[in-house]
Amino acid sequence: MKFASVATILALVVSSNVNAADYGDFGVSIYGGKTYSSDIKTSRHQKYELEDDSHFGLSIDKYVPEGRYGFYYGKTETQLTAYPLNKVEMEYLLFQSAVVRPLTDNLDVYLGLQLGATFVDPNFIDSDTFFASGLYTGFEYNLGAGFHLGAEARWIATILNNNSKVTCDVDPETQNTCSWHFDNEVMSQYQASATLSYRFSL
């Protein structure tokens, strides 16, 4: 992802006119759905598969004409497929910004970018926080009275690098000492969500 493009879209949205009375100045959204995770590889080329599992999320956004920006919080808990007792809880805190376009009087579509962090908390090794970015898109249908129902697809790319958290033994006879050691491995996760939003003005 080119950060120049990220900065350009964020600047366009934030610098838009804030006269958003027709849209509602602010919005609170809740998300529920399923997270699909890519396989991840350790520094010793061991591959782990994470189970697909449910997630929930919450966002608070500022709406401007043809755009919105705000913060997204999400949480999911999964496990290693081959080791079901090894649980991995993940939390996401992302700044997000999107362009919004109407399809009809009551239906909007949006496309956005996100930057932030993923907090990874396994039950078998120290927790850590990693840089995350990605894209999201979806649509919202205006139900009236400020409520909007929609669906969303979100891609979260987390760069796993926990050199400071794990001490690795270089002795090849001790194969498990680096079983959860990563060096710039990118974990891709895809979230499919149903959304319910409420927009309001202050």
N, C-alpha and C positions, 0 to 999 in steps of 0.2 A: 504494500500500500504506500503511495507517495504522500508524504505528510504535507507537501505543498497543496495538494488537492484537498486534504482534510482542512487545512487552514482556510483555503478559499471558500469552501462551503460554509464553514462555521462563521466566517466573517460576513458572508452574504446574509445568513439568517439573523445573526445578532444585530446587524446594522439596518435591518428592515424597519419600516415605520411601525411603531408600537400601537397604533390605533387599530385594535383588534376587537372592537365591540361586537362585530358580526360573528366572531369565532369563539368568544369567551377568552378572557385574558390568561387564565390558568387552567390546567387539567391535571387530574389525578387518575392514574390508570392502574388496574390490577391485571396480572397475567397468570395463566395456568396452562400447562401443557407438558410436552415431553422433550427431553434433551438427548441428543444423539452425539456420542463422543468418538473421535478418531482414536486409533491405536497410538500408544506412545512408546518411545524407545529410550532406554537408559544409555549412559555413557559406555556401557559394556555390551551394547547392541542387544540387550534383552528387551523383548516386546511384551507390552501388557495391554490387554483389552479391558476397557471400562464398560460396565453394563449401561445400557440406555435406561434412563429413569425419569421420573416426573420432576417438575420444577414449579416454583411460583415466583412471582416478581411484582414489583411496585415501582412506578415512576411518577415524578412530579415535573411538569413541563410548563414553560411559558410559551404561549401561542402568539405569533405575529402573523400578519398577512402572508400567506403562502409559505409558512414555515413554523417551526417550533424548536425549542431547545430546553434541556433540563438534565435530570439525573435519573438513572435506572439502578435499582437494586434487585438482584435475583439470588436464588439459593436452590441448590440441588444436592442430593446425597446419592452416591452410587457405590459400587464395589468392584473389585477386580474379578473378572469372569472366572479365572482359574483359581482364585483364592477368595471365596465368598465371605470369609470372616474379615478380610481386609477392606474396611469401609473408607470411603473418601468423600468428605463433605466439602462443597465448594460454594463460595459466596462471591458475587460480582458487584462492584460499584463502578459505574461508568457514566461519564459525561456524554450526552448524546445530542445530536442536532440533525434535523431532517427538513427537507423541502416537502411541502404538502400541495397536492393538486386535486381539484374537484373533478370527479367523473360525471356526477349528476348533482342535483340540488341537495341530496341527502347522503351522497357517497363520496368520500375522499380517499385518495391513495397517497402514500408517503414513502420516501426513501431517505435513509440517513446513515450517518457514520457515528462511531463511538470510540472513546478512549478512556482508559481507566486501569483498574486492577482486579485480579482474581485472587482471592484468599483461599488457599488449599489446605485442608486440615484432615490428613489421614489419621487413622487410629493406630498406626504402626510405626510412625516416624514423626519427626517434628513438623509442625505447620510452617507455611511460608506464604509470602505475598509476591505476585508476579505481575508484570506489565501485560495489559490486554488491550486489544483493539478489535475492530470488525465493522460489519454492516448490518442493517436491518431494514425491512420493508413490510408493508402491510396495507390494510384498508380499514376504514371505520365508517359505519352506517349511523346516521343521526336518528336516534329513537325519539327525540324530543325531550323537553324539560332539562336539557344539558347532558343527557346520557347518550353514549355512543358505544355500539357493539362492533367488534371487529375480529380480525385474525392477523397474525404476524409471524414472519420467519426472521430469525436472528442468527447471525454467524459471529461467534466469539473466538478469536485467536489469542491464546495465552502462551507467552514465551516462558518455558520452564527452564530455570537455571538456578539450582540451589547448591552451588559449590560451597557456600558458607555453612550449609546446614549438615552436610554429611562428610565424614572422613572416609576416604576410600583406601582400602588395602590393595597395593599393587601386586600382591602375591596371587598368581593365577589359581592356586589351590583353594583359595577362599572366595569362591564365586559369588556368594550371596552378600558380600560386604557392600557392594554397589547396587543392590537390587532396586534402590529408589533414588539413584543419583542421575541428574540430568545436566546436560550442557547445551543450552540454547535449542532445546527441542520445542517445536511448536505444536501445541495441542489445539486442534480445531473442534469446536462444539457447535452444534446446530440446534436451535430451539424453535419448536413449532408451538405457537400459543394461541389460545382464545383470549380476547381482551375485552375489558369493560372499563369505559372511561366516563368521568364526569367533569364537564367544563363549567367554569364559573368566572365571574368578574368580581374584583374587589373594589 
